[in-house]
Amino acid sequence: MPTSFIKRISSLRGMSRSSGFAFRVPFVRKIDWNSVISECKNWCMHPMNMALLVWFIFVAAGVLLLLLLMTGALNGIITKSSLRKRWIEITNQILNALFTIICLYQHPRLCHHLMQVIRWHSTDSSELRKIYCKNGGSAGPKERVHVAFVIALFHITCIAQYIYCSLFWGFSLKRRPDWAVNLCMGIGLGAPIIAGLYMIYGPLGKKYTMPDPKLDDDLESQVLQSDQKLILTRPVWIGGLFNFWDDLTVACSSLFCTCCVFGWNMERLGFGNMYVHIFTFLLLCMAPFWVFNVSALMINDEALRYSVGITGILLSFLGLLYGGYWRSQMRKRFGLPGNPFCCGYAGLSDFVRWLFCSPCALAQEVRTGNFYEVEEGGLCLKGKKEEEEMKPVLAPLERERSAVTVPVEPVLIQIAECGLSEKN
């Protein structure tokens, strides 16, 4: 199946008109550049893809500089051998920080996938098929083993990078063991390549049709909800951006425990696992600061050391854009109104709200989630029942309710009095 930006050419116009017919070439296609640009814009809107694009630009520049230094192309500019070695060490430290950052960003998601492989419920297997199997189909009766093998290779990649990073941070250039550096580099490069080839040409890349699928033991997907609720077509945000006085509990929780409340709110709204959101948000906001500043301590040049440290601070501050992206996704999925006060773009306004006033934006999202109820990808009004009115503001998620003890109300048993005759 061709993609949306590939179109067929039914005929060629370069033929001579004197021939009287049009020569058709059915397999020739042309590229629709408008669709290509649109796909690239949608891809870049995801914060992780933004980080990946910026990361790739920095890595490409660092690798190019390292190649120029090692091949001697810059010997005319940097004449001293000791100075060239210093710049090679600086470039290696920067590349080491960049690769460590990208591993830290991906590791929470990989840990969640490892937990899903161990648990392997119906929802876990279907979600992992979409990521690791071809076209989201099954990979045969041993697909759990194949998926676990690929996930293990990605975990080995991250661990090898962490050891590689510790070697650069713990040893100087003269005391650093070359065999350990080369071993970690080889494992870090070879493991993802093997995983990628296994996903394409291995059992995960072949479409397998289950002959007789069995019924799943998970009964949650088989339960039909009897209460039909009216889904709102035009829901609104509950309270303004700065109306945190409407609910002080939510406001304080959003201010002092932003990452935890954000992950909890995203999971109950149906945007993924809570713990993956929490750790990803923490890493986006904290990992660049620590990795870049620790790497800067190993750089002897004072101006470059401060530049690397400031870069880590700026990247940590930009980690708040992660919340802005999911606010935009929440607004689009549920049809919430947007406020295009930034250059006429509602999506840009969502990013700005989180960038400069993240606790207020999160409190507004939590208040909206408390007021409505998610049903079939939309928002609907909650019922006015006494047990819902007594429900706490930050209630446990559905999967956590089994661990909560529900108080049992005393039951009044009325015993009828029976007339008993006494024997004299």
KEKOL-155503 format. One record per residue (C-alpha): residue number from 1; x, y, z. Coordinates in Angstrom, 1 decimal. Each point is the difference from the previous one (the first is absolute). Last residue first. Layout:
# residues N
REC     n        u        v        w
REC   NUM        X        Y        Z
...
***
This chain:
# residues 424
REC     n        u        v        w
REC   424    -45.7    -22.8     85.3
REC   423      1.2     -0.4     -3.5
REC   422      0.7      3.2     -1.8
REC   421     -1.6      0.8     -3.3
REC   420      2.2      1.8     -2.5
REC   419     -1.3      2.8     -2.1
REC   418      2.3      0.6     -2.8
REC   417      1.6      3.4     -0.6
REC   416      1.1      0.6     -3.5
REC   415      3.7      0.6     -0.5
REC   414      1.0      3.1     -1.9
REC   413      3.4     -0.1     -1.5
REC   412      1.7      3.3     -0.4
REC   411      3.0     -0.2     -2.4
REC   410      3.1      1.8      0.9
REC   409      1.7      1.8     -2.9
REC   408      3.1     -1.7     -1.4
REC   407      3.0      2.2     -0.5
REC   406      1.7     -0.5     -3.3
REC   405      3.6     -1.1      0.3
REC   404      2.1      1.3     -2.8
REC   403      2.4     -2.5     -1.7
REC   402     -2.6     -1.1     -2.5
REC   401     -0.6      3.6     -1.0
REC   400      3.5      0.4     -1.5
REC   399     -0.9     -1.3     -3.5
REC   398     -2.9      2.5     -0.2
REC   397      2.2      2.9      1.1
REC   396     -0.1      1.4      3.5
REC   395     -1.9      3.2      0.7
REC   394      1.6      3.5      0.1
REC   393     -3.0      2.2      0.8
REC   392     -1.6     -2.5      2.4
REC   391     -3.4     -1.6     -0.8
REC   390     -2.8      1.1      2.3
REC   389     -1.9      1.5     -2.9
REC   388      0.5     -3.2     -1.9
REC   387     -1.4     -2.1      2.8
REC   386     -3.0      2.3      0.3
REC   385     -0.9     -0.2     -3.6
REC   384     -0.2      2.9     -2.4
REC   383      1.2     -1.9     -3.1
REC   382      3.1      1.2     -1.7
REC   381     -0.2      2.0     -3.2
REC   380      1.6     -1.3     -3.2
REC   379      3.4      0.3     -1.6
REC   378      1.0     -1.9     -3.1
REC   377      2.3     -2.9     -1.0
REC   376     -2.7     -2.7      0.7
REC   375     -0.9      1.5      3.4
REC   374      2.3      2.2      2.1
REC   373     -1.8      1.7      2.9
REC   372     -0.2      3.7      0.6
REC   371      0.4      2.3      3.0
REC   370      3.1     -1.8      1.4
REC   369      1.8      0.0     -3.4
REC   368     -0.7      3.7     -0.4
REC   367      1.4      0.8      3.4
REC   366      3.1     -2.1     -0.8
REC   365      0.6      1.9     -3.2
REC   364     -0.5      3.4      1.7
REC   363      2.5     -1.1      2.7
REC   362      2.5     -1.1     -2.6
REC   361     -0.2      3.4     -1.8
REC   360      0.4      1.9      3.3
REC   359      3.0     -2.2      1.1
REC   358      1.7      0.4     -3.5
REC   357     -0.1      3.8     -0.2
REC   356      2.9      1.1     -2.3
REC   355      0.7     -3.0     -2.2
REC   354     -3.3     -1.7      0.7
REC   353     -2.1      2.9     -1.2
REC   352      2.4      0.7     -2.9
REC   351     -0.3     -3.6     -1.3
REC   350     -3.8      0.3      0.1
REC   349      0.1      3.4     -1.7
REC   348      2.1     -1.6     -2.8
REC   347     -2.8     -2.6     -0.5
REC   346     -2.7      2.8     -0.1
REC   345      1.8      1.8     -2.8
REC   344     -1.0      3.6     -0.8
REC   343      3.5      1.4      0.6
REC   342     -0.2     -0.9      3.7
REC   341     -3.5      1.0      1.3
REC   340     -1.6     -3.0     -1.8
REC   339     -2.2     -1.1      2.9
REC   338     -1.2     -3.5     -0.6
REC   337     -3.4     -1.5      0.9
REC   336     -0.2     -3.6      1.1
REC   335     -1.0     -2.5     -2.7
REC   334      0.9     -3.1      2.1
REC   333      2.8     -1.3     -2.3
REC   332      1.3      3.4     -1.1
REC   331      0.2      1.6      3.5
REC   330      1.6     -3.1      1.6
REC   329      2.6     -0.2     -2.8
REC   328      0.8      3.7      0.5
REC   327      0.4     -0.6      3.7
REC   326      2.2     -3.0     -0.8
REC   325      2.3      2.2     -2.1
REC   324      0.1      2.8      2.7
REC   323      1.0     -2.6      2.6
REC   322      3.0     -1.0     -2.0
REC   321      0.9      3.6     -0.7
REC   320      1.1      0.1      3.7
REC   319      3.2     -1.7     -1.1
REC   318      1.0      3.3     -1.6
REC   317      1.3      1.1      3.4
REC   316      2.3     -3.0      0.2
REC   315      1.3      0.8     -3.5
REC   314      0.8      3.5      1.1
REC   313      1.9     -1.1      3.1
REC   312      1.9     -2.6     -2.0
REC   311      1.0      2.6     -2.6
REC   310      1.2      2.3      2.8
REC   309      2.3     -2.7      1.3
REC   308      1.5     -0.7     -3.5
REC   307      0.6      3.7     -0.5
REC   306      1.6      0.4      3.4
REC   305      2.5     -2.8     -0.8
REC   304      0.6      1.4     -3.5
REC   303      1.1      3.3      1.5
REC   302      2.2     -1.7      2.7
REC   301      1.8     -2.4     -2.3
REC   300      1.0     -3.0      2.2
REC   299     -3.1     -2.1     -0.6
REC   298     -0.6     -2.8      2.5
REC   297     -2.3      2.3      2.2
REC   296     -2.1      0.6     -3.1
REC   295     -0.9     -3.6     -0.2
REC   294     -1.5      0.3      3.5
REC   293     -1.9      3.1     -1.1
REC   292     -1.3     -1.7     -3.2
REC   291     -1.2     -3.1      1.8
REC   290     -1.5      1.8      3.0
REC   289     -1.9      2.7     -1.8
REC   288     -1.1     -2.2     -2.9
REC   287     -1.3     -2.7      2.3
REC   286     -2.3      2.3      2.1
REC   285     -3.0      1.2     -2.0
REC   284     -0.1     -2.6     -2.7
REC   283      0.9     -2.7      2.5
REC   282     -2.8      1.0      2.4
REC   281     -2.6      0.1     -2.8
REC   280      1.1     -3.4     -1.3
REC   279     -0.2     -1.4      3.6
REC   278     -3.5      1.3      0.6
REC   277     -1.4     -0.8     -3.4
REC   276      1.3     -3.6      0.0
REC   275     -1.3     -0.4      3.6
REC   274     -3.6      1.1     -1.0
REC   273     -0.3     -2.2     -3.0
REC   272     -1.7      1.4     -3.1
REC   271     -2.3      2.8     -1.1
REC   270     -3.3     -1.4      1.1
REC   269     -1.3      2.9      2.2
REC   268      0.7     -2.0      3.2
REC   267      3.5     -0.6     -1.3
REC   266      0.7      3.7     -0.8
REC   265     -1.3      1.2      3.4
REC   264      2.2     -2.4      2.0
REC   263      3.1      1.0     -2.1
REC   262     -0.6      3.7      0.5
REC   261     -0.7     -0.4      3.7
REC   260      3.3     -1.8      0.5
REC   259      2.0      2.4     -2.1
REC   258     -1.4      3.2      1.6
REC   257      0.3     -1.0      3.7
REC   256      0.4      3.3      1.8
REC   255     -1.9      2.3     -2.4
REC   254     -2.6     -2.4     -1.4
REC   253     -0.7     -1.4      3.4
REC   252     -0.5      3.5      1.5
REC   251     -2.4      1.0     -2.8
REC   250     -1.9     -3.2      0.1
REC   249     -0.6      0.3      3.7
REC   248     -0.7      3.8     -0.3
REC   247     -2.9     -0.6     -2.3
REC   246     -1.7      3.1     -1.4
REC   245      2.8      2.1      1.4
REC   244      2.1     -1.2     -3.0
REC   243     -1.9      2.3     -2.3
REC   242      3.1      1.1     -1.8
REC   241     -0.5     -2.0     -3.3
REC   240     -3.8      0.5      0.1
REC   239     -2.5     -2.4      1.5
REC   238     -1.2     -3.3     -1.3
REC   237      1.1     -0.1     -3.6
REC   236     -3.0     -0.5     -2.3
REC   235     -1.7     -2.9     -1.7
REC   234     -1.5      0.4     -3.4
REC   233     -1.2     -3.3     -1.5
REC   232     -1.0     -1.5      3.4
REC   231     -0.4     -3.8      0.2
REC   230     -3.4     -1.0      1.3
REC   229      0.3     -3.1      2.2
REC   228     -1.3     -3.5     -0.6
REC   227      0.1     -1.9      3.3
REC   226      0.0     -3.7     -0.9
REC   225      3.7     -0.4     -0.4
REC   224      0.8     -3.2     -1.7
REC   223      2.7     -2.1      1.6
REC   222      2.0     -2.1     -2.5
REC   221      3.1      2.2      0.0
REC   220      0.2     -0.2      3.8
REC   219     -0.2     -3.8     -0.1
REC   218      3.7     -0.6     -0.6
REC   217      0.3     -3.7     -0.5
REC   216      0.1      0.4     -3.7
REC   215     -1.9     -2.3     -2.2
REC   214      2.2     -2.1     -2.2
REC   213      1.1      0.9     -3.6
REC   212     -0.3     -2.9     -2.4
REC   211      2.5      0.2     -2.9
REC   210      2.0      3.0      1.1
REC   209      1.1      1.8     -3.1
REC   208      3.7      0.9     -0.1
REC   207      1.4      3.1     -1.7
REC   206      3.8     -0.2     -0.2
REC   205      2.1      2.9      1.4
REC   204     -0.2     -1.2      3.6
REC   203      1.3     -3.4     -1.1
REC   202      3.3      1.5     -1.2
REC   201      0.7      2.2     -3.0
REC   200     -1.3      3.4      1.2
REC   199     -0.2     -0.3      3.8
REC   198      3.2     -2.2      0.1
REC   197      1.8      2.6     -2.2
REC   196     -0.9      2.8      2.4
REC   195      0.9     -2.1      3.1
REC   194      3.4     -0.9     -1.5
REC   193      0.7      3.6     -0.8
REC   192     -1.1      1.1      3.5
REC   191      2.4     -2.5      1.6
REC   190      3.0      0.7     -2.3
REC   189      0.5      3.7      0.7
REC   188     -0.2     -0.1      3.8
REC   187      1.8     -3.3      0.1
REC   186      2.9      1.3     -2.1
REC   185      0.2      3.2      2.0
REC   184      0.0     -1.8      3.3
REC   183      2.8     -2.3     -1.2
REC   182      2.0      2.8     -1.5
REC   181     -0.1      2.0      3.3
REC   180      0.8     -3.1      2.0
REC   179      3.0     -0.8     -2.1
REC   178      1.2      3.5      0.0
REC   177      0.3      0.2      3.8
REC   176     -0.1      3.7      1.0
REC   175      3.1      1.1      2.0
REC   174      1.5      2.3     -2.7
REC   173     -3.3      1.6     -1.0
REC   172     -1.2      0.5      3.6
REC   171     -2.2     -2.6      1.7
REC   170     -3.3      0.2      1.9
REC   169     -2.1      2.2     -2.4
REC   168      1.0     -1.6     -3.3
REC   167     -0.1     -3.6      1.5
REC   166     -3.4      0.8      1.6
REC   165     -1.4      1.0     -3.4
REC   164      1.1     -3.2     -1.6
REC   163     -1.6     -1.9      2.9
REC   162     -3.3      1.9     -0.6
REC   161      0.3     -0.6     -3.7
REC   160      0.4     -3.7      0.5
REC   159     -3.1      0.0      2.3
REC   158     -2.1      1.8     -2.7
REC   157      1.0     -2.4     -2.8
REC   156     -0.6     -3.0      2.3
REC   155     -3.5      1.3      0.6
REC   154     -0.6      0.2     -3.8
REC   153      1.3     -3.5     -0.4
REC   152     -2.3     -1.3      2.8
REC   151     -3.0      1.7     -1.8
REC   150      0.8     -1.9     -3.2
REC   149      0.3     -3.3      1.8
REC   148     -3.2      0.6      2.0
REC   147     -1.9      0.6     -3.3
REC   146      1.3     -3.2     -1.4
REC   145     -0.8     -2.0      3.1
REC   144     -3.6      1.4      0.2
REC   143     -0.4     -0.7     -3.7
REC   142      0.5     -3.7      0.6
REC   141     -3.4     -1.1     -1.5
REC   140      0.3      2.1     -3.1
REC   139      1.1      3.6     -0.7
REC   138     -3.5      1.5      0.3
REC   137     -0.9      3.1     -1.9
REC   136      0.7      3.7      0.7
REC   135      1.0      0.7     -3.6
REC   134      3.3     -1.9      0.7
REC   133      0.6     -0.6      3.7
REC   132      1.9      2.2      2.5
REC   131     -2.2      3.0      0.7
REC   130     -3.5     -1.0     -1.0
REC   129      0.6     -3.5      1.3
REC   128      1.1      1.4      3.4
REC   127     -3.4      1.7      0.5
REC   126     -1.9     -3.2     -1.0
REC   125      2.1     -2.1      2.4
REC   124     -0.5      2.4      2.9
REC   123     -3.8      0.3     -0.5
REC   122     -0.4     -3.7     -0.1
REC   121      2.1     -0.6      3.1
REC   120      3.7     -0.7     -0.2
REC   119      1.2      0.7      3.6
REC   118      3.7     -0.6     -0.7
REC   117     -0.2      1.5     -3.5
REC   116     -1.9      3.0      1.4
REC   115      2.6      0.6      2.7
REC   114      2.7      0.0     -2.7
REC   113     -2.0      2.5     -2.1
REC   112     -0.3      2.3      3.0
REC   111      3.7     -0.2      0.6
REC   110      0.6      0.8     -3.7
REC   109     -2.2      3.1      0.4
REC   108      1.9      1.1      3.0
REC   107      3.3     -0.6     -1.8
REC   106     -0.6      2.1     -3.1
REC   105      0.8      3.5      1.4
REC   104      2.9     -1.3      2.0
REC   103      1.5     -1.6     -3.1
REC   102     -0.4      3.3     -1.9
REC   101      1.8      1.9      2.8
REC   100      2.9     -2.5      0.2
REC    99      0.6      0.3     -3.7
REC    98      0.1      3.8      0.2
REC    97      2.3      0.0      3.1
REC    96      2.5     -2.4     -1.7
REC    95     -0.1      2.2     -3.1
REC    94      0.9      3.0      2.1
REC    93      2.8     -1.9      1.8
REC    92      1.4     -1.3     -3.2
REC    91      0.1      3.5     -1.5
REC    90      1.9      1.3      3.0
REC    89      2.4     -2.9     -0.1
REC    88      0.7      0.6     -3.7
REC    87      0.4      3.7      0.7
REC    86      2.6     -0.8      2.7
REC    85      1.8     -2.3     -2.4
REC    84      0.2      2.7     -2.6
REC    83      1.4      2.4      2.6
REC    82      2.7     -2.4      1.0
REC    81      0.9     -0.5     -3.7
REC    80      0.5      3.7     -0.6
REC    79     -0.8      1.3     -3.5
REC    78     -3.8      0.5      0.4
REC    77     -0.9      1.8     -3.2
REC    76      2.3     -1.8     -2.5
REC    75     -0.5     -3.2      1.9
REC    74     -3.8      0.2     -0.6
REC    73     -0.2     -2.7     -2.6
REC    72      2.2     -2.3      2.1
REC    71     -2.3     -3.0     -0.3
REC    70     -0.7     -0.1      3.7
REC    69     -0.9      3.6      0.3
REC    68     -2.3      0.1     -3.1
REC    67     -1.7     -3.2      1.1
REC    66     -0.6      1.4      3.4
REC    65     -1.5      3.2     -1.4
REC    64     -2.3     -2.0     -2.3
REC    63     -1.1     -2.3      2.9
REC    62     -0.7      3.1      2.2
REC    61     -2.1      1.7     -2.7
REC    60     -2.0     -3.2     -0.8
REC    59     -0.5     -0.5      3.7
REC    58     -1.3      3.5      0.6
REC    57     -2.4     -0.2     -3.0
REC    56     -1.2     -3.5      1.1
REC    55     -0.7      1.2      3.5
REC    54     -2.1      2.9     -1.2
REC    53     -2.0     -2.4     -2.2
REC    52     -0.4     -2.5      2.9
REC    51     -1.1      2.6      2.4
REC    50     -2.6      1.2     -2.5
REC    49     -1.0     -3.6     -0.5
REC    48     -0.4     -0.5      3.7
REC    47     -2.1      3.2      0.2
REC    46     -2.4     -1.2     -2.8
REC    45     -0.7      2.9     -2.4
REC    44      2.9     -1.0     -2.2
REC    43     -1.8     -3.0     -1.4
REC    42     -3.1      2.0     -0.9
REC    41      2.2      2.6     -1.8
REC    40      1.8     -2.8     -1.8
REC    39     -3.2     -1.5     -1.1
REC    38     -1.3      3.3     -1.3
REC    37      3.2      0.7     -1.9
REC    36     -0.2     -3.5     -1.7
REC    35     -3.7      0.6     -0.8
REC    34      0.8      3.3     -1.7
REC    33      2.9     -1.6     -1.8
REC    32     -2.2     -2.5     -1.8
REC    31      2.6     -2.3     -1.4
REC    30     -0.3     -1.6     -3.4
REC    29     -0.7     -3.6     -1.1
REC    28      0.9     -2.1     -3.0
REC    27     -1.5     -3.5      0.1
REC    26     -2.8      0.5     -2.5
REC    25      2.0      1.5     -2.8
REC    24     -2.5      1.0     -2.7
REC    23      1.2      1.2     -3.4
REC    22     -2.5      2.5     -1.3
REC    21     -1.2     -0.5     -3.5
REC    20      0.0      2.0     -3.3
REC    19      3.7     -0.5     -0.8
REC    18      0.2      3.6     -1.3
REC    17     -0.4      1.3      3.6
REC    16      3.6     -1.1      0.8
REC    15      0.3     -1.4      3.4
REC    14      1.0      2.2      2.9
REC    13     -3.4      0.0      1.5
REC    12      0.4     -3.4      1.7
REC    11     -3.2     -1.8      1.2
REC    10     -1.8     -1.2      3.0
REC     9      2.5      1.2      2.5
REC     8     -0.7     -1.6      3.4
REC     7      0.0      1.9      3.2
REC     6      2.2     -0.3      3.1
REC     5     -0.6      2.4      2.9
REC     4     -2.7     -2.1      1.6
REC     3      2.2     -3.1      0.1
REC     2     -0.1     -2.8     -2.5
REC     1     -1.5     -3.3      1.0
***
